[in-house]
Amino acid sequence: MLKKLLNLTIWTIVALVILFVCKPYIQNWLLDGQSQPRVVTERGDFNSDEQNTINIFQRVSPSVVFINTLDTQLNPWTRTFKETPLGSGSGFIWDNQGHVVTNFHVIKDSSSATVKLSDQRVYDAILVGASPRHDLAVLKINVPLDSPDPVPIGRSKNLQVGQKVYAIGNPFGLDHTLTTGIISALGRSIDSEAGGRIESLIQTDAAINPGNSGGPLIDSAGRLIGINTAIYSPSGSSSGIGFSIPVDNVNRVVPQLISKGRYIRPVLGVTMDERYNALINQRFGIRGVAVLNTAKNSGAEKVGLIGITEHNNQSVLGDMIQQIDGRDVDTVADLLDILDEYESGDTVELTILRNKQQLKVMVPLTSPQGG
């Protein structure tokens, strides 16, 4: 009995040793059919919305550029100049002459800038013109023979809340990043870095982060409808509230920056004063902008706007401008911000208060020189 038990134990030990030694080979044999890569399930075609997004990025992204700004500093000990990085942002090709559009705050306080194209070619840029009040600037680079095509221009006056938009830029230095979203609201206003307010902005939930500034906002037809300019965020990063300058404003300001180096606002041809206006509003309990006088040969003079006059050594109030094309005007700043959206030669409808009666008059806008 003892001998049988001993033999059983020996055989058990032998079997366990064989199993231990051969275990990997047994596993490979058993799993041989499962160790190969699985059969790939073909995706099929992209759906129409995905394909449109892909097409838009492929068409527009080569026209989006990376802007690096530099600051030149003098070393007082060595009397040598040194360029140090100041910041970065985005921009896009405006035309075939090498003009690049971006935000003013991207190049503000810089002494020089470089523009990097999508194929990594880098060019020194010169500042052609800027409008701090609109937060717009135009740079120029030497046009290479194979320069990217300009971004197609759309319209912003007929935009609708809810329509899909695409933002392309260089957030946090990560070049050519695409984010998508919708138009969340229209007609927003924010304070500009140059003072005053930037009016009629597009609000979008497409992710916009530091570095996106100056990049294009594109509609589903692949057209430029805005320039990404600011975000609302306590953390400084995207919180789903971004703002873009409408392309109609861009298309009005940029040509002047290219041709004149600055934006010249059209005028009504009236003299106004913010401090004096506040006193008039308070004293007479009325709202609007007081016309102090009118310029010779201006639109205001031609339609008969009346300024303040003197009668028996007393000042007699003239016209108070209360609306422009149905938009309320309470301060001189309000009036100037609204005029920023027009061009010389346009005609606006003024609602004025004259002798306690409201009147409507059509006034042609002119350049400050009266042209």
C-alpha positions as CSV (number, residue, x, y, z in Angstrom):
1,M,0.0,0.0,0.0
2,L,2.8,2.3,0.9
3,K,4.6,1.5,-2.3
4,K,1.5,2.3,-4.4
5,L,1.1,5.6,-2.6
6,L,4.7,6.5,-3.2
7,N,4.4,5.7,-6.9
8,L,1.3,7.8,-7.2
9,T,3.1,10.7,-5.5
10,I,6.1,10.4,-7.9
11,W,3.8,10.4,-11.0
12,T,1.9,13.3,-9.7
13,I,5.1,15.3,-9.2
14,V,6.3,14.3,-12.7
15,A,2.9,15.4,-14.2
16,L,3.1,18.7,-12.4
17,V,6.7,19.3,-13.7
18,I,5.6,18.5,-17.3
19,L,2.6,20.8,-17.0
20,F,4.8,23.6,-15.7
21,V,7.4,23.2,-18.4
22,C,4.9,22.8,-21.2
23,K,2.4,25.4,-20.0
24,P,3.5,28.2,-22.5
25,Y,3.4,25.8,-25.4
26,I,0.0,24.6,-24.5
27,Q,-1.3,28.1,-24.1
28,N,0.1,29.2,-27.5
29,W,-1.5,26.1,-29.1
30,L,-4.9,26.8,-27.4
31,L,-4.8,30.6,-28.2
32,D,-3.2,30.3,-31.6
33,G,-6.4,31.3,-33.3
34,Q,-6.9,34.4,-31.0
35,S,-3.4,35.9,-31.0
36,Q,-3.7,37.4,-34.5
37,P,-4.9,41.0,-35.1
38,R,-8.7,41.2,-35.3
39,V,-10.3,41.8,-38.6
40,V,-10.8,45.6,-39.2
41,T,-14.3,46.8,-39.7
42,E,-14.2,49.3,-42.5
43,R,-15.6,52.8,-41.6
44,G,-17.2,53.7,-44.8
45,D,-17.7,57.3,-46.1
46,F,-17.7,60.3,-43.7
47,N,-21.2,61.7,-43.2
48,S,-21.9,65.0,-45.0
49,D,-21.3,67.2,-42.0
50,E,-17.9,65.6,-41.2
51,Q,-16.8,65.8,-44.8
52,N,-17.7,69.4,-45.0
53,T,-15.7,70.1,-41.8
54,I,-12.7,68.3,-43.3
55,N,-13.0,70.2,-46.6
56,I,-13.2,73.6,-44.8
57,F,-10.1,72.9,-42.8
58,Q,-8.2,71.7,-45.8
59,R,-9.1,74.7,-47.8
60,V,-8.7,77.5,-45.2
61,S,-6.0,76.3,-42.9
62,P,-3.1,76.9,-45.3
63,S,-4.1,80.6,-45.3
64,V,-3.9,80.9,-41.5
65,V,-0.6,82.1,-40.2
66,F,1.3,82.0,-36.9
67,I,2.5,85.4,-35.7
68,N,5.4,85.8,-33.3
69,T,6.1,89.2,-31.8
70,L,9.4,90.4,-30.5
71,D,10.6,93.2,-28.2
72,T,13.9,94.9,-28.8
73,Q,15.7,95.8,-25.6
74,L,18.9,97.7,-25.0
75,N,21.5,96.3,-22.6
76,P,22.8,99.4,-20.8
77,W,26.1,97.7,-19.9
78,T,27.1,96.4,-23.4
79,R,25.1,99.0,-25.4
80,T,23.8,96.1,-27.6
81,F,20.3,95.4,-28.6
82,K,18.6,92.0,-28.0
83,E,15.3,90.7,-29.3
84,T,13.2,88.8,-26.9
85,P,9.9,86.9,-27.5
86,L,6.9,89.0,-26.6
87,G,3.9,86.9,-27.5
88,S,2.2,85.1,-30.3
89,G,-1.1,85.0,-32.0
90,S,-2.9,84.1,-35.3
91,G,-3.6,85.9,-38.5
92,F,-4.7,85.1,-42.1
93,I,-3.8,85.9,-45.6
94,W,-5.9,88.9,-46.8
95,D,-4.9,89.2,-50.5
96,N,-2.3,88.3,-53.1
97,Q,-0.1,91.3,-52.2
98,G,1.2,89.7,-48.9
99,H,-1.1,91.5,-46.5
100,V,-1.9,89.6,-43.3
101,V,-4.8,90.6,-41.0
102,T,-4.7,90.1,-37.2
103,N,-5.8,91.7,-34.0
104,F,-4.1,95.0,-32.9
105,H,-3.6,93.5,-29.4
106,V,-1.5,90.7,-30.9
107,I,1.2,93.1,-32.2
108,K,0.7,95.9,-29.6
109,D,3.9,97.0,-27.8
110,S,6.1,94.8,-30.1
111,S,9.1,96.2,-32.0
112,S,9.0,93.5,-34.8
113,A,7.1,90.4,-35.8
114,T,7.5,87.3,-37.9
115,V,4.8,85.4,-39.9
116,K,5.0,81.6,-40.2
117,L,3.0,79.9,-43.0
118,S,1.5,76.5,-42.7
119,D,4.5,74.9,-44.5
120,Q,6.8,76.4,-41.8
121,R,8.3,79.1,-43.9
122,V,9.0,82.2,-41.8
123,Y,9.0,85.8,-43.0
124,D,9.7,89.1,-41.4
125,A,6.6,91.3,-41.3
126,I,6.2,95.1,-41.4
127,L,3.2,97.0,-39.9
128,V,1.1,98.6,-42.6
129,G,-1.6,100.1,-40.4
130,A,-3.7,99.6,-37.3
131,S,-6.9,100.6,-35.7
132,P,-6.7,100.1,-31.9
133,R,-10.4,101.0,-31.5
134,H,-11.4,98.2,-33.8
135,D,-8.6,95.9,-32.5
136,L,-7.4,95.3,-36.1
137,A,-4.0,95.5,-37.6
138,V,-2.5,94.7,-41.1
139,L,1.0,93.3,-41.6
140,K,2.8,92.7,-44.8
141,I,5.3,90.0,-45.9
142,N,7.3,89.6,-49.1
143,V,4.9,87.5,-51.2
144,P,6.4,84.1,-52.1
145,L,5.5,82.7,-55.6
146,D,3.5,80.0,-54.0
147,S,1.8,82.1,-51.4
148,P,-1.4,80.6,-49.9
149,D,-4.7,81.8,-51.3
150,P,-6.6,84.6,-49.4
151,V,-9.4,83.4,-47.2
152,P,-12.8,83.9,-49.0
153,I,-14.8,86.8,-47.6
154,G,-18.4,86.3,-46.5
155,R,-21.0,88.6,-44.9
156,S,-21.9,89.1,-41.3
157,K,-25.1,91.2,-41.6
158,N,-27.3,88.2,-42.2
159,L,-25.8,85.8,-39.6
160,Q,-28.2,83.7,-37.5
161,V,-27.9,82.5,-33.9
162,G,-27.4,78.7,-34.1
163,Q,-25.6,78.4,-37.3
164,K,-22.4,76.4,-37.3
165,V,-19.0,78.1,-37.2
166,Y,-15.3,77.0,-37.3
167,A,-12.3,78.7,-35.6
168,I,-8.8,78.1,-36.9
169,G,-5.8,79.4,-35.0
170,N,-2.8,78.7,-32.9
171,P,-4.0,78.3,-29.3
172,F,-1.1,78.0,-26.8
173,G,1.3,77.9,-29.7
174,L,-0.3,74.8,-31.2
175,D,-0.5,75.8,-34.8
176,H,-3.4,75.2,-37.1
177,T,-5.9,74.0,-34.5
178,L,-9.6,73.6,-35.6
179,T,-12.5,74.1,-33.1
180,T,-16.1,74.1,-34.0
181,G,-19.3,75.5,-32.4
182,I,-22.2,77.7,-33.2
183,I,-23.1,81.4,-33.1
184,S,-24.3,81.8,-29.6
185,A,-25.4,85.5,-29.8
186,L,-25.0,88.6,-32.0
187,G,-24.6,92.3,-31.3
188,R,-22.4,91.9,-28.2
189,S,-20.1,94.7,-27.0
190,I,-16.9,94.6,-25.1
191,D,-14.3,97.2,-23.9
192,S,-11.4,97.7,-26.3
193,E,-7.8,98.0,-25.2
194,A,-7.7,101.4,-26.8
195,G,-10.6,102.8,-24.9
196,G,-14.2,102.9,-25.9
197,R,-16.1,99.8,-26.9
198,I,-16.1,97.3,-29.8
199,E,-19.6,97.0,-31.0
200,S,-21.7,94.3,-32.8
201,L,-19.4,91.4,-31.9
202,I,-20.3,87.8,-32.7
203,Q,-20.5,85.5,-29.7
204,T,-19.5,81.8,-30.2
205,D,-19.0,78.7,-28.2
206,A,-16.3,77.4,-30.5
207,A,-13.3,77.0,-28.2
208,I,-11.1,80.1,-28.4
209,N,-7.9,80.3,-26.2
210,P,-4.9,82.5,-25.9
211,G,-3.1,82.3,-29.3
212,N,-6.4,82.1,-31.3
213,S,-6.6,85.9,-31.4
214,G,-6.5,87.2,-35.0
215,G,-7.5,83.9,-36.5
216,P,-10.5,83.5,-38.8
217,L,-14.1,82.5,-37.8
218,I,-15.5,80.6,-40.8
219,D,-19.0,79.7,-41.7
220,S,-20.2,76.3,-43.2
221,A,-19.6,77.6,-46.7
222,G,-15.9,78.1,-45.9
223,R,-16.1,82.0,-45.9
224,L,-14.6,84.4,-43.4
225,I,-17.4,85.8,-41.2
226,G,-15.3,87.2,-38.3
227,I,-11.9,87.6,-36.6
228,N,-11.5,85.9,-33.2
229,T,-10.6,88.6,-30.8
230,A,-11.4,87.9,-27.2
231,I,-12.8,85.4,-24.6
232,Y,-14.8,85.7,-21.5
233,S,-13.1,83.6,-18.9
234,P,-12.1,84.0,-15.2
235,S,-9.3,81.4,-15.8
236,G,-8.0,82.9,-19.0
237,S,-8.9,79.8,-21.0
238,S,-11.9,78.9,-23.1
239,S,-15.2,78.8,-21.2
240,G,-17.5,78.6,-24.2
241,I,-17.8,82.4,-24.6
242,G,-15.7,83.8,-27.3
243,F,-16.1,87.0,-29.3
244,S,-15.3,87.7,-33.0
245,I,-15.2,91.0,-35.0
246,P,-17.8,90.8,-37.8
247,V,-16.4,90.5,-41.3
248,D,-18.5,93.5,-42.5
249,N,-16.6,95.7,-40.1
250,V,-13.3,94.1,-41.1
251,N,-14.0,94.6,-44.8
252,R,-14.7,98.2,-44.1
253,V,-11.7,99.0,-41.9
254,V,-8.9,96.9,-43.5
255,P,-8.9,98.5,-46.9
256,Q,-8.3,101.9,-45.2
257,L,-5.5,100.5,-43.1
258,I,-3.8,99.2,-46.3
259,S,-4.3,102.4,-48.3
260,K,-3.9,105.1,-45.5
261,G,-2.4,103.3,-42.5
262,R,-5.3,104.2,-40.3
263,Y,-9.1,104.2,-40.2
264,I,-10.9,107.5,-40.8
265,R,-14.4,107.5,-39.4
266,P,-17.1,109.2,-41.4
267,V,-18.7,112.2,-39.8
268,L,-22.1,113.9,-39.6
269,G,-20.4,117.3,-39.6
270,V,-21.5,118.4,-36.0
271,T,-19.4,119.5,-33.1
272,M,-20.0,117.6,-29.9
273,D,-18.5,117.6,-26.4
274,E,-19.0,114.7,-23.9
275,R,-18.6,116.9,-20.7
276,Y,-20.9,119.6,-22.0
277,N,-23.3,117.0,-23.2
278,A,-23.6,115.5,-19.7
279,L,-24.3,118.9,-18.2
280,I,-27.1,119.5,-20.8
281,N,-28.6,116.1,-20.1
282,Q,-28.6,116.8,-16.4
283,R,-29.9,120.3,-16.6
284,F,-32.7,119.8,-19.0
285,G,-33.6,116.2,-18.0
286,I,-33.4,114.9,-21.6
287,R,-31.3,112.2,-23.3
288,G,-29.3,112.4,-26.5
289,V,-26.3,114.2,-27.9
290,A,-26.4,118.0,-28.2
291,V,-25.4,119.6,-31.5
292,L,-23.1,122.5,-30.6
293,N,-22.7,123.7,-34.1
294,T,-22.4,122.3,-37.7
295,A,-19.4,122.4,-40.1
296,K,-19.6,124.3,-43.3
297,N,-20.7,122.2,-46.3
298,S,-21.2,119.2,-44.1
299,G,-24.2,116.8,-44.3
300,A,-25.5,118.2,-41.1
301,E,-25.5,121.8,-42.4
302,K,-27.1,120.8,-45.7
303,V,-30.1,119.2,-44.0
304,G,-30.5,122.1,-41.6
305,L,-29.4,120.7,-38.2
306,I,-29.4,123.4,-35.6
307,G,-26.6,124.0,-33.0
308,I,-26.7,126.0,-29.8
309,T,-27.4,129.7,-30.5
310,E,-27.3,132.9,-28.4
311,H,-30.4,134.9,-27.7
312,N,-30.4,137.9,-25.3
313,N,-27.0,136.8,-23.9
314,Q,-28.4,133.3,-23.2
315,S,-27.6,130.0,-24.8
316,V,-30.5,128.4,-26.6
317,L,-30.5,124.6,-27.0
318,G,-30.6,123.4,-30.6
319,D,-31.0,119.8,-31.8
320,M,-30.5,116.7,-29.7
321,I,-29.5,113.6,-31.6
322,Q,-31.4,110.7,-29.9
323,Q,-31.1,107.9,-32.4
324,I,-29.2,106.8,-35.5
325,D,-31.0,104.4,-37.7
326,G,-33.2,103.5,-34.8
327,R,-30.4,102.8,-32.4
328,D,-30.4,104.9,-29.2
329,V,-27.7,107.5,-28.7
330,D,-27.1,108.7,-25.1
331,T,-23.5,109.8,-25.2
332,V,-20.9,111.1,-27.7
333,A,-19.2,107.7,-27.4
334,D,-22.4,106.0,-28.4
335,L,-22.7,108.2,-31.5
336,L,-19.0,107.6,-32.6
337,D,-19.3,103.8,-32.0
338,I,-22.3,103.7,-34.3
339,L,-20.7,105.8,-37.0
340,D,-17.8,103.4,-37.0
341,E,-20.0,101.0,-38.8
342,Y,-20.6,103.2,-41.8
343,E,-18.6,104.6,-44.6
344,S,-18.2,108.1,-46.1
345,G,-21.1,108.5,-48.6
346,D,-23.6,106.5,-46.6
347,T,-26.8,108.2,-45.4
348,V,-28.2,107.7,-41.9
349,E,-31.5,108.5,-40.4
350,L,-31.3,110.7,-37.3
351,T,-34.0,111.0,-34.8
352,I,-33.6,114.4,-33.2
353,L,-35.4,116.4,-30.5
354,R,-36.1,120.0,-31.6
355,N,-38.3,122.3,-29.5
356,K,-39.6,119.3,-27.5
357,Q,-40.7,117.5,-30.7
358,Q,-39.1,114.5,-32.3
359,L,-38.1,114.7,-36.0
360,K,-36.5,112.4,-38.4
361,V,-33.9,113.6,-40.9
362,M,-31.7,111.9,-43.4
363,V,-28.0,113.0,-43.2
364,P,-25.2,112.0,-45.7
365,L,-21.9,111.1,-44.0
366,T,-18.7,112.6,-45.2
367,S,-15.0,112.2,-44.5
368,P,-13.5,114.5,-41.9
369,Q,-12.1,116.7,-44.7
370,G,-15.6,117.2,-46.0
371,G,-15.2,115.0,-49.0
